[in-house]
Amino acid sequence: MVDPRLLEILVCPRCKGELEHKTGVLERLVCDSCSVAFPVKDDIPVMLWDEAVQIKKK
């Protein structure tokens, strides 16, 4: 689980928008504006654009 204090300051590296923390089978940080999800590996958010996964807009 990502440290809640870290979640408060993290933003999308592209648009600087707010990220939504999603948990479940895969833990990830989602930017709705850019339609991408950043993976969390070993409780560390991987905020590299090359690691982001495209997601469908709601």
N, C-alpha and C positions, 0 to 999 in steps of 0.2 A: 504494500500500500504506500502510495506517495505521501510524503510529509505534507500535511495540510497547509503549513506556512509557505511551502514552495508553491503549492497550487494557487495561493493568493497572488503571487507575483509573476507567474508564468503567463506569457501571451504568445500568440501565433507569430512565428518568425517572419512570415510574409506580410500580413496585414496589420499586425500588432493588436488584433482583436482578442476578445475573451475566449477562453477555452472551457469546454465542458468535460468534466471528469466522468468517464464511463467505466463501470466495473462489471464483472461477470466472467464469462469464459476468458475473454481477453480484456485486459485493462488498457485503456487508451485515453488520450486527450483529443477532443474533437473541436475543430474550428468550423462552425456552420457557414461562415462567410466564404471561406475558401473551399469548403466541401472536402476536407481532408481529416484524417485521424493519425495522430502520432502515437507510436507504440510506447508502452512502458515495459522495460526489461529489468528484472531484478530490482524493482521499486525505483528505477531511475527513468524519467521521461527522456525519450530519444527525440530531441527537437530538431533533427536534421531534415531538411526538405526532401532529400533523396530517400529517406526512410518513411516518409508520409505515404499513407494509402488513400487513394481517391474514394470518396463515399458518395452515395446518392443523396441529393437534396430531398428534404421532406416536402 
